[in-house]
Amino acid sequence: RTALYRRVQQRIMEEAWILPIRDYVNLNVADARLQGLRYDARGWFPWLVDLEWAPSASR
């Protein structure tokens, strides 16, 4: 098995194969006063319906 892996690795280097690997990152920021913000079942896309602003706290 080691010899087989060695040959495969050598061929990959000779042929300059690439294996693109991607890690999706989704960063969202929302004002704390925004109420009703929900995401799809996968947690990826925000549903921008039924949103409302909470009254701001007086200082």
mmCIF file as Biopython writes it, N, C-alpha, C and O atoms, coordinates in Angstrom:
data_model
#
loop_
_atom_site.group_PDB
_atom_site.id
_atom_site.type_symbol
_atom_site.label_atom_id
_atom_site.label_alt_id
_atom_site.label_comp_id
_atom_site.label_asym_id
_atom_site.label_entity_id
_atom_site.label_seq_id
_atom_site.pdbx_PDB_ins_code
_atom_site.Cartn_x
_atom_site.Cartn_y
_atom_site.Cartn_z
_atom_site.occupancy
_atom_site.B_iso_or_equiv
_atom_site.auth_seq_id
_atom_site.auth_asym_id
_atom_site.pdbx_PDB_model_num
ATOM 1   N N  . ARG A ? 1  ? 0.826   -1.196 0.000   1.0 0.0 1  A 1 
ATOM 2   C CA . ARG A ? 1  ? 0.000   0.000  0.000   1.0 0.0 1  A 1 
ATOM 3   C C  . ARG A ? 1  ? 0.866   1.255  0.000   1.0 0.0 1  A 1 
ATOM 4   O O  . ARG A ? 1  ? 0.556   2.222  -0.696  1.0 0.0 1  A 1 
ATOM 5   N N  . THR A ? 2  ? 1.928   1.248  0.760   1.0 0.0 2  A 1 
ATOM 6   C CA . THR A ? 2  ? 2.812   2.412  0.805   1.0 0.0 2  A 1 
ATOM 7   C C  . THR A ? 2  ? 3.368   2.730  -0.576  1.0 0.0 2  A 1 
ATOM 8   O O  . THR A ? 2  ? 3.425   3.892  -0.978  1.0 0.0 2  A 1 
ATOM 9   N N  . ALA A ? 3  ? 3.774   1.697  -1.297  1.0 0.0 3  A 1 
ATOM 10  C CA . ALA A ? 3  ? 4.311   1.911  -2.646  1.0 0.0 3  A 1 
ATOM 11  C C  . ALA A ? 3  ? 3.247   2.509  -3.564  1.0 0.0 3  A 1 
ATOM 12  O O  . ALA A ? 3  ? 3.549   3.378  -4.383  1.0 0.0 3  A 1 
ATOM 13  N N  . LEU A ? 4  ? 2.012   2.049  -3.430  1.0 0.0 4  A 1 
ATOM 14  C CA . LEU A ? 4  ? 0.923   2.583  -4.250  1.0 0.0 4  A 1 
ATOM 15  C C  . LEU A ? 4  ? 0.699   4.063  -3.951  1.0 0.0 4  A 1 
ATOM 16  O O  . LEU A ? 4  ? 0.587   4.869  -4.875  1.0 0.0 4  A 1 
ATOM 17  N N  . TYR A ? 5  ? 0.631   4.428  -2.670  1.0 0.0 5  A 1 
ATOM 18  C CA . TYR A ? 5  ? 0.468   5.834  -2.297  1.0 0.0 5  A 1 
ATOM 19  C C  . TYR A ? 5  ? 1.624   6.677  -2.831  1.0 0.0 5  A 1 
ATOM 20  O O  . TYR A ? 5  ? 1.415   7.790  -3.314  1.0 0.0 5  A 1 
ATOM 21  N N  . ARG A ? 6  ? 2.822   6.152  -2.745  1.0 0.0 6  A 1 
ATOM 22  C CA . ARG A ? 6  ? 3.989   6.873  -3.233  1.0 0.0 6  A 1 
ATOM 23  C C  . ARG A ? 6  ? 3.852   7.157  -4.736  1.0 0.0 6  A 1 
ATOM 24  O O  . ARG A ? 6  ? 4.135   8.265  -5.192  1.0 0.0 6  A 1 
ATOM 25  N N  . ARG A ? 7  ? 3.414   6.141  -5.500  1.0 0.0 7  A 1 
ATOM 26  C CA . ARG A ? 7  ? 3.251   6.326  -6.946  1.0 0.0 7  A 1 
ATOM 27  C C  . ARG A ? 7  ? 2.146   7.338  -7.258  1.0 0.0 7  A 1 
ATOM 28  O O  . ARG A ? 7  ? 2.294   8.173  -8.151  1.0 0.0 7  A 1 
ATOM 29  N N  . VAL A ? 8  ? 1.054   7.257  -6.525  1.0 0.0 8  A 1 
ATOM 30  C CA . VAL A ? 8  ? -0.047  8.205  -6.737  1.0 0.0 8  A 1 
ATOM 31  C C  . VAL A ? 8  ? 0.413   9.622  -6.429  1.0 0.0 8  A 1 
ATOM 32  O O  . VAL A ? 8  ? 0.150   10.538 -7.208  1.0 0.0 8  A 1 
ATOM 33  N N  . GLN A ? 9  ? 1.096   9.815  -5.306  1.0 0.0 9  A 1 
ATOM 34  C CA . GLN A ? 9  ? 1.584   11.144 -4.943  1.0 0.0 9  A 1 
ATOM 35  C C  . GLN A ? 9  ? 2.570   11.669 -5.975  1.0 0.0 9  A 1 
ATOM 36  O O  . GLN A ? 9  ? 2.541   12.851 -6.318  1.0 0.0 9  A 1 
ATOM 37  N N  . GLN A ? 10 ? 3.435   10.807 -6.469  1.0 0.0 10 A 1 
ATOM 38  C CA . GLN A ? 10 ? 4.403   11.222 -7.483  1.0 0.0 10 A 1 
ATOM 39  C C  . GLN A ? 10 ? 3.686   11.655 -8.760  1.0 0.0 10 A 1 
ATOM 40  O O  . GLN A ? 10 ? 4.050   12.662 -9.368  1.0 0.0 10 A 1 
ATOM 41  N N  . ARG A ? 11 ? 2.676   10.900 -9.163  1.0 0.0 11 A 1 
ATOM 42  C CA . ARG A ? 11 ? 1.948   11.258 -10.384 1.0 0.0 11 A 1 
ATOM 43  C C  . ARG A ? 11 ? 1.207   12.578 -10.207 1.0 0.0 11 A 1 
ATOM 44  O O  . ARG A ? 11 ? 1.187   13.406 -11.118 1.0 0.0 11 A 1 
ATOM 45  N N  . ILE A ? 12 ? 0.611   12.775 -9.064  1.0 0.0 12 A 1 
ATOM 46  C CA . ILE A ? 12 ? -0.071  14.048 -8.797  1.0 0.0 12 A 1 
ATOM 47  C C  . ILE A ? 12 ? 0.915   15.202 -8.921  1.0 0.0 12 A 1 
ATOM 48  O O  . ILE A ? 12 ? 0.591   16.221 -9.531  1.0 0.0 12 A 1 
ATOM 49  N N  . MET A ? 13 ? 2.100   15.066 -8.361  1.0 0.0 13 A 1 
ATOM 50  C CA . MET A ? 13 ? 3.104   16.129 -8.442  1.0 0.0 13 A 1 
ATOM 51  C C  . MET A ? 13 ? 3.562   16.339 -9.886  1.0 0.0 13 A 1 
ATOM 52  O O  . MET A ? 13 ? 3.771   17.479 -10.301 1.0 0.0 13 A 1 
ATOM 53  N N  . GLU A ? 14 ? 3.718   15.274 -10.647 1.0 0.0 14 A 1 
ATOM 54  C CA . GLU A ? 14 ? 4.145   15.401 -12.041 1.0 0.0 14 A 1 
ATOM 55  C C  . GLU A ? 14 ? 3.082   16.071 -12.902 1.0 0.0 14 A 1 
ATOM 56  O O  . GLU A ? 14 ? 3.407   16.863 -13.786 1.0 0.0 14 A 1 
ATOM 57  N N  . GLU A ? 15 ? 1.836   15.763 -12.654 1.0 0.0 15 A 1 
ATOM 58  C CA . GLU A ? 15 ? 0.741   16.292 -13.465 1.0 0.0 15 A 1 
ATOM 59  C C  . GLU A ? 15 ? 0.252   17.649 -12.946 1.0 0.0 15 A 1 
ATOM 60  O O  . GLU A ? 15 ? -0.561  18.310 -13.593 1.0 0.0 15 A 1 
ATOM 61  N N  . ALA A ? 16 ? 0.745   18.052 -11.793 1.0 0.0 16 A 1 
ATOM 62  C CA . ALA A ? 16 ? 0.354   19.314 -11.156 1.0 0.0 16 A 1 
ATOM 63  C C  . ALA A ? 16 ? -1.159  19.391 -10.949 1.0 0.0 16 A 1 
ATOM 64  O O  . ALA A ? 16 ? -1.782  20.415 -11.229 1.0 0.0 16 A 1 
ATOM 65  N N  . TRP A ? 17 ? -1.732  18.315 -10.465 1.0 0.0 17 A 1 
ATOM 66  C CA . TRP A ? 17 ? -3.156  18.305 -10.166 1.0 0.0 17 A 1 
ATOM 67  C C  . TRP A ? 17 ? -3.423  19.204 -8.966  1.0 0.0 17 A 1 
ATOM 68  O O  . TRP A ? 17 ? -2.571  19.374 -8.095  1.0 0.0 17 A 1 
ATOM 69  N N  . ILE A ? 18 ? -4.598  19.762 -8.941  1.0 0.0 18 A 1 
ATOM 70  C CA . ILE A ? 18 ? -4.994  20.539 -7.768  1.0 0.0 18 A 1 
ATOM 71  C C  . ILE A ? 18 ? -6.348  20.032 -7.282  1.0 0.0 18 A 1 
ATOM 72  O O  . ILE A ? 18 ? -7.155  19.518 -8.057  1.0 0.0 18 A 1 
ATOM 73  N N  . LEU A ? 19 ? -6.563  20.182 -6.034  1.0 0.0 19 A 1 
ATOM 74  C CA . LEU A ? 19 ? -7.846  19.841 -5.440  1.0 0.0 19 A 1 
ATOM 75  C C  . LEU A ? 19 ? -8.334  21.078 -4.690  1.0 0.0 19 A 1 
ATOM 76  O O  . LEU A ? 19 ? -7.937  21.312 -3.549  1.0 0.0 19 A 1 
ATOM 77  N N  . PRO A ? 20 ? -9.198  21.872 -5.336  1.0 0.0 20 A 1 
ATOM 78  C CA . PRO A ? 20 ? -9.670  23.071 -4.649  1.0 0.0 20 A 1 
ATOM 79  C C  . PRO A ? 20 ? -10.540 22.702 -3.449  1.0 0.0 20 A 1 
ATOM 80  O O  . PRO A ? 20 ? -11.477 21.912 -3.567  1.0 0.0 20 A 1 
ATOM 81  N N  . ILE A ? 21 ? -10.229 23.264 -2.334  1.0 0.0 21 A 1 
ATOM 82  C CA . ILE A ? 21 ? -10.998 23.041 -1.111  1.0 0.0 21 A 1 
ATOM 83  C C  . ILE A ? 21 ? -11.498 24.403 -0.659  1.0 0.0 21 A 1 
ATOM 84  O O  . ILE A ? 21 ? -10.735 25.366 -0.581  1.0 0.0 21 A 1 
ATOM 85  N N  . ARG A ? 22 ? -12.761 24.470 -0.369  1.0 0.0 22 A 1 
ATOM 86  C CA . ARG A ? 22 ? -13.330 25.754 0.011   1.0 0.0 22 A 1 
ATOM 87  C C  . ARG A ? 22 ? -14.152 25.578 1.276   1.0 0.0 22 A 1 
ATOM 88  O O  . ARG A ? 22 ? -14.927 24.631 1.412   1.0 0.0 22 A 1 
ATOM 89  N N  . ASP A ? 23 ? -13.967 26.497 2.181   1.0 0.0 23 A 1 
ATOM 90  C CA . ASP A ? 23 ? -14.746 26.518 3.410   1.0 0.0 23 A 1 
ATOM 91  C C  . ASP A ? 23 ? -15.598 27.779 3.363   1.0 0.0 23 A 1 
ATOM 92  O O  . ASP A ? 23 ? -15.073 28.891 3.398   1.0 0.0 23 A 1 
ATOM 93  N N  . TYR A ? 24 ? -16.892 27.605 3.285   1.0 0.0 24 A 1 
ATOM 94  C CA . TYR A ? 24 ? -17.777 28.756 3.211   1.0 0.0 24 A 1 
ATOM 95  C C  . TYR A ? 24 ? -17.897 29.409 4.585   1.0 0.0 24 A 1 
ATOM 96  O O  . TYR A ? 24 ? -18.100 28.740 5.598   1.0 0.0 24 A 1 
ATOM 97  N N  . VAL A ? 25 ? -17.770 30.699 4.589   1.0 0.0 25 A 1 
ATOM 98  C CA . VAL A ? 25 ? -17.924 31.470 5.815   1.0 0.0 25 A 1 
ATOM 99  C C  . VAL A ? 25 ? -19.001 32.510 5.547   1.0 0.0 25 A 1 
ATOM 100 O O  . VAL A ? 25 ? -18.960 33.202 4.530   1.0 0.0 25 A 1 
ATOM 101 N N  . ASN A ? 26 ? -19.934 32.618 6.428   1.0 0.0 26 A 1 
ATOM 102 C CA . ASN A ? 26 ? -21.023 33.566 6.275   1.0 0.0 26 A 1 
ATOM 103 C C  . ASN A ? 26 ? -21.100 34.408 7.544   1.0 0.0 26 A 1 
ATOM 104 O O  . ASN A ? 26 ? -21.510 33.921 8.598   1.0 0.0 26 A 1 
ATOM 105 N N  . LEU A ? 27 ? -20.709 35.657 7.438   1.0 0.0 27 A 1 
ATOM 106 C CA . LEU A ? 27 ? -20.745 36.559 8.583   1.0 0.0 27 A 1 
ATOM 107 C C  . LEU A ? 27 ? -21.861 37.572 8.383   1.0 0.0 27 A 1 
ATOM 108 O O  . LEU A ? 27 ? -21.937 38.218 7.338   1.0 0.0 27 A 1 
ATOM 109 N N  . ASN A ? 28 ? -22.709 37.710 9.362   1.0 0.0 28 A 1 
ATOM 110 C CA . ASN A ? 28 ? -23.797 38.682 9.315   1.0 0.0 28 A 1 
ATOM 111 C C  . ASN A ? 28 ? -23.750 39.520 10.577  1.0 0.0 28 A 1 
ATOM 112 O O  . ASN A ? 28 ? -23.470 39.024 11.668  1.0 0.0 28 A 1 
ATOM 113 N N  . VAL A ? 29 ? -24.028 40.788 10.406  1.0 0.0 29 A 1 
ATOM 114 C CA . VAL A ? 29 ? -24.060 41.707 11.539  1.0 0.0 29 A 1 
ATOM 115 C C  . VAL A ? 29 ? -25.402 42.426 11.494  1.0 0.0 29 A 1 
ATOM 116 O O  . VAL A ? 29 ? -25.854 42.846 10.429  1.0 0.0 29 A 1 
ATOM 117 N N  . ALA A ? 30 ? -26.030 42.564 12.645  1.0 0.0 30 A 1 
ATOM 118 C CA . ALA A ? 30 ? -27.313 43.260 12.713  1.0 0.0 30 A 1 
ATOM 119 C C  . ALA A ? 30 ? -27.350 44.130 13.958  1.0 0.0 30 A 1 
ATOM 120 O O  . ALA A ? 30 ? -26.776 43.790 14.993  1.0 0.0 30 A 1 
ATOM 121 N N  . ASP A ? 31 ? -28.024 45.238 13.839  1.0 0.0 31 A 1 
ATOM 122 C CA . ASP A ? 31 ? -28.240 46.130 14.968  1.0 0.0 31 A 1 
ATOM 123 C C  . ASP A ? 31 ? -29.068 45.393 16.022  1.0 0.0 31 A 1 
ATOM 124 O O  . ASP A ? 31 ? -29.991 44.654 15.679  1.0 0.0 31 A 1 
ATOM 125 N N  . ALA A ? 32 ? -28.746 45.589 17.289  1.0 0.0 32 A 1 
ATOM 126 C CA . ALA A ? 32 ? -29.448 44.905 18.378  1.0 0.0 32 A 1 
ATOM 127 C C  . ALA A ? 32 ? -30.933 45.270 18.417  1.0 0.0 32 A 1 
ATOM 128 O O  . ALA A ? 32 ? -31.738 44.514 18.961  1.0 0.0 32 A 1 
ATOM 129 N N  . ARG A ? 33 ? -31.304 46.418 17.847  1.0 0.0 33 A 1 
ATOM 130 C CA . ARG A ? 33 ? -32.713 46.837 17.846  1.0 0.0 33 A 1 
ATOM 131 C C  . ARG A ? 33 ? -33.545 46.124 16.785  1.0 0.0 33 A 1 
ATOM 132 O O  . ARG A ? 33 ? -34.774 46.191 16.816  1.0 0.0 33 A 1 
ATOM 133 N N  . LEU A ? 34 ? -32.890 45.443 15.846  1.0 0.0 34 A 1 
ATOM 134 C CA . LEU A ? 34 ? -33.611 44.744 14.786  1.0 0.0 34 A 1 
ATOM 135 C C  . LEU A ? 34 ? -34.240 43.472 15.348  1.0 0.0 34 A 1 
ATOM 136 O O  . LEU A ? 34 ? -33.539 42.599 15.858  1.0 0.0 34 A 1 
ATOM 137 N N  . GLN A ? 35 ? -35.543 43.376 15.252  1.0 0.0 35 A 1 
ATOM 138 C CA . GLN A ? 35 ? -36.258 42.220 15.794  1.0 0.0 35 A 1 
ATOM 139 C C  . GLN A ? 35 ? -36.866 41.394 14.669  1.0 0.0 35 A 1 
ATOM 140 O O  . GLN A ? 35 ? -37.284 41.932 13.644  1.0 0.0 35 A 1 
ATOM 141 N N  . GLY A ? 36 ? -36.908 40.083 14.872  1.0 0.0 36 A 1 
ATOM 142 C CA . GLY A ? 36 ? -37.536 39.190 13.912  1.0 0.0 36 A 1 
ATOM 143 C C  . GLY A ? 36 ? -36.600 38.650 12.847  1.0 0.0 36 A 1 
ATOM 144 O O  . GLY A ? 36 ? -37.057 38.025 11.889  1.0 0.0 36 A 1 
ATOM 145 N N  . LEU A ? 37 ? -35.314 38.872 12.989  1.0 0.0 37 A 1 
ATOM 146 C CA . LEU A ? 37 ? -34.358 38.365 12.004  1.0 0.0 37 A 1 
ATOM 147 C C  . LEU A ? 37 ? -34.234 36.855 12.154  1.0 0.0 37 A 1 
ATOM 148 O O  . LEU A ? 37 ? -33.878 36.355 13.220  1.0 0.0 37 A 1 
ATOM 149 N N  . ARG A ? 38 ? -34.530 36.135 11.078  1.0 0.0 38 A 1 
ATOM 150 C CA . ARG A ? 38 ? -34.450 34.675 11.077  1.0 0.0 38 A 1 
ATOM 151 C C  . ARG A ? 38 ? -33.641 34.227 9.870   1.0 0.0 38 A 1 
ATOM 152 O O  . ARG A ? 38 ? -33.436 34.992 8.928   1.0 0.0 38 A 1 
ATOM 153 N N  . TYR A ? 39 ? -33.184 32.980 9.908   1.0 0.0 39 A 1 
ATOM 154 C CA . TYR A ? 39 ? -32.378 32.418 8.825   1.0 0.0 39 A 1 
ATOM 155 C C  . TYR A ? 39 ? -33.044 31.170 8.269   1.0 0.0 39 A 1 
ATOM 156 O O  . TYR A ? 39 ? -33.893 30.557 8.917   1.0 0.0 39 A 1 
ATOM 157 N N  . ASP A ? 40 ? -32.640 30.803 7.048   1.0 0.0 40 A 1 
ATOM 158 C CA . ASP A ? 40 ? -33.189 29.593 6.428   1.0 0.0 40 A 1 
ATOM 159 C C  . ASP A ? 40 ? -32.775 28.361 7.226   1.0 0.0 40 A 1 
ATOM 160 O O  . ASP A ? 40 ? -32.027 28.467 8.198   1.0 0.0 40 A 1 
ATOM 161 N N  . ALA A ? 41 ? -33.262 27.197 6.813   1.0 0.0 41 A 1 
ATOM 162 C CA . ALA A ? 41 ? -33.041 25.959 7.565   1.0 0.0 41 A 1 
ATOM 163 C C  . ALA A ? 41 ? -31.565 25.606 7.712   1.0 0.0 41 A 1 
ATOM 164 O O  . ALA A ? 41 ? -31.178 24.962 8.686   1.0 0.0 41 A 1 
ATOM 165 N N  . ARG A ? 42 ? -30.747 26.018 6.763   1.0 0.0 42 A 1 
ATOM 166 C CA . ARG A ? 42 ? -29.314 25.732 6.848   1.0 0.0 42 A 1 
ATOM 167 C C  . ARG A ? 42 ? -28.559 26.800 7.630   1.0 0.0 42 A 1 
ATOM 168 O O  . ARG A ? 42 ? -27.363 26.658 7.886   1.0 0.0 42 A 1 
ATOM 169 N N  . GLY A ? 43 ? -29.257 27.868 8.009   1.0 0.0 43 A 1 
ATOM 170 C CA . GLY A ? 43 ? -28.611 28.934 8.757   1.0 0.0 43 A 1 
ATOM 171 C C  . GLY A ? 43 ? -27.741 29.826 7.904   1.0 0.0 43 A 1 
ATOM 172 O O  . GLY A ? 43 ? -26.856 30.510 8.420   1.0 0.0 43 A 1 
ATOM 173 N N  . TRP A ? 44 ? -27.979 29.829 6.607   1.0 0.0 44 A 1 
ATOM 174 C CA . TRP A ? 44 ? -27.092 30.545 5.691   1.0 0.0 44 A 1 
ATOM 175 C C  . TRP A ? 44 ? -27.664 31.880 5.238   1.0 0.0 44 A 1 
ATOM 176 O O  . TRP A ? 44 ? -26.981 32.901 5.309   1.0 0.0 44 A 1 
ATOM 177 N N  . PHE A ? 45 ? -28.920 31.883 4.770   1.0 0.0 45 A 1 
ATOM 178 C CA . PHE A ? 45 ? -29.510 33.090 4.206   1.0 0.0 45 A 1 
ATOM 179 C C  . PHE A ? 45 ? -30.514 33.699 5.175   1.0 0.0 45 A 1 
ATOM 180 O O  . PHE A ? 45 ? -31.376 32.994 5.699   1.0 0.0 45 A 1 
ATOM 181 N N  . PRO A ? 46 ? -30.409 35.016 5.418   1.0 0.0 46 A 1 
ATOM 182 C CA . PRO A ? 46 ? -31.383 35.659 6.306   1.0 0.0 46 A 1 
ATOM 183 C C  . PRO A ? 46 ? -32.720 35.851 5.591   1.0 0.0 46 A 1 
ATOM 184 O O  . PRO A ? 46 ? -32.763 36.199 4.411   1.0 0.0 46 A 1 
ATOM 185 N N  . TRP A ? 47 ? -33.799 35.622 6.320   1.0 0.0 47 A 1 
ATOM 186 C CA . TRP A ? 47 ? -35.128 35.921 5.810   1.0 0.0 47 A 1 
ATOM 187 C C  . TRP A ? 47 ? -35.412 37.372 6.172   1.0 0.0 47 A 1 
ATOM 188 O O  . TRP A ? 47 ? -35.500 37.711 7.353   1.0 0.0 47 A 1 
ATOM 189 N N  . LEU A ? 48 ? -35.553 38.210 5.192   1.0 0.0 48 A 1 
ATOM 190 C CA . LEU A ? 48 ? -35.736 39.640 5.436   1.0 0.0 48 A 1 
ATOM 191 C C  . LEU A ? 48 ? -37.210 40.018 5.353   1.0 0.0 48 A 1 
ATOM 192 O O  . LEU A ? 48 ? -37.588 40.966 4.665   1.0 0.0 48 A 1 
ATOM 193 N N  . VAL A ? 49 ? -38.023 39.265 6.059   1.0 0.0 49 A 1 
ATOM 194 C CA . VAL A ? 49 ? -39.457 39.543 6.134   1.0 0.0 49 A 1 
ATOM 195 C C  . VAL A ? 49 ? -39.842 39.630 7.606   1.0 0.0 49 A 1 
ATOM 196 O O  . VAL A ? 49 ? -39.186 39.050 8.471   1.0 0.0 49 A 1 
ATOM 197 N N  . ASP A ? 50 ? -40.895 40.351 7.864   1.0 0.0 50 A 1 
ATOM 198 C CA . ASP A ? 50 ? -41.406 40.514 9.231   1.0 0.0 50 A 1 
ATOM 199 C C  . ASP A ? 50 ? -40.357 41.081 10.181  1.0 0.0 50 A 1 
ATOM 200 O O  . ASP A ? 50 ? -40.284 40.687 11.345  1.0 0.0 50 A 1 
ATOM 201 N N  . LEU A ? 51 ? -39.554 41.999 9.682   1.0 0.0 51 A 1 
ATOM 202 C CA . LEU A ? 51 ? -38.560 42.661 10.533  1.0 0.0 51 A 1 
ATOM 203 C C  . LEU A ? 51 ? -39.146 43.950 11.079  1.0 0.0 51 A 1 
ATOM 204 O O  . LEU A ? 51 ? -39.972 44.589 10.426  1.0 0.0 51 A 1 
ATOM 205 N N  . GLU A ? 52 ? -38.727 44.326 12.256  1.0 0.0 52 A 1 
ATOM 206 C CA . GLU A ? 52 ? -39.141 45.614 12.815  1.0 0.0 52 A 1 
ATOM 207 C C  . GLU A ? 52 ? -38.071 46.121 13.765  1.0 0.0 52 A 1 
ATOM 208 O O  . GLU A ? 52 ? -37.279 45.361 14.322  1.0 0.0 52 A 1 
ATOM 209 N N  . TRP A ? 53 ? -38.082 47.423 13.923  1.0 0.0 53 A 1 
ATOM 210 C CA . TRP A ? 53 ? -37.125 48.058 14.827  1.0 0.0 53 A 1 
ATOM 211 C C  . TRP A ? 53 ? -37.738 48.167 16.213  1.0 0.0 53 A 1 
ATOM 212 O O  . TRP A ? 53 ? -38.885 48.589 16.357  1.0 0.0 53 A 1 
ATOM 213 N N  . ALA A ? 54 ? -36.990 47.795 17.215  1.0 0.0 54 A 1 
ATOM 214 C CA . ALA A ? 54 ? -37.416 47.983 18.604  1.0 0.0 54 A 1 
ATOM 215 C C  . ALA A ? 54 ? -37.176 49.444 18.957  1.0 0.0 54 A 1 
ATOM 216 O O  . ALA A ? 54 ? -36.265 50.073 18.420  1.0 0.0 54 A 1 
ATOM 217 N N  . PRO A ? 55 ? -37.975 49.976 19.842  1.0 0.0 55 A 1 
ATOM 218 C CA . PRO A ? 55 ? -37.723 51.356 20.270  1.0 0.0 55 A 1 
ATOM 219 C C  . PRO A ? 55 ? -36.345 51.460 20.920  1.0 0.0 55 A 1 
ATOM 220 O O  . PRO A ? 55 ? -35.950 50.587 21.693  1.0 0.0 55 A 1 
ATOM 221 N N  . SER A ? 56 ? -35.629 52.515 20.609  1.0 0.0 56 A 1 
ATOM 222 C CA . SER A ? 56 ? -34.298 52.674 21.202  1.0 0.0 56 A 1 
ATOM 223 C C  . SER A ? 56 ? -34.434 53.085 22.660  1.0 0.0 56 A 1 
ATOM 224 O O  . SER A ? 56 ? -35.334 53.838 23.029  1.0 0.0 56 A 1 
ATOM 225 N N  . ALA A ? 57 ? -33.536 52.582 23.469  1.0 0.0 57 A 1 
ATOM 226 C CA . ALA A ? 57 ? -33.539 52.905 24.906  1.0 0.0 57 A 1 
ATOM 227 C C  . ALA A ? 57 ? -33.035 54.329 25.081  1.0 0.0 57 A 1 
ATOM 228 O O  . ALA A ? 57 ? -32.037 54.723 24.477  1.0 0.0 57 A 1 
ATOM 229 N N  . SER A ? 58 ? -33.721 55.089 25.901  1.0 0.0 58 A 1 
ATOM 230 C CA . SER A ? 58 ? -33.274 56.467 26.154  1.0 0.0 58 A 1 
ATOM 231 C C  . SER A ? 58 ? -32.113 56.445 27.128  1.0 0.0 58 A 1 
ATOM 232 O O  . SER A ? 58 ? -32.051 55.612 28.031  1.0 0.0 58 A 1 
ATOM 233 N N  . ARG A ? 59 ? -31.205 57.368 26.927  1.0 0.0 59 A 1 
ATOM 234 C CA . ARG A ? 59 ? -30.008 57.421 27.783  1.0 0.0 59 A 1 
ATOM 235 C C  . ARG A ? 59 ? -30.166 58.411 28.873  1.0 0.0 59 A 1 
ATOM 236 O O  . ARG A ? 59 ? -29.258 58.586 29.684  1.0 0.0 59 A 1 
#
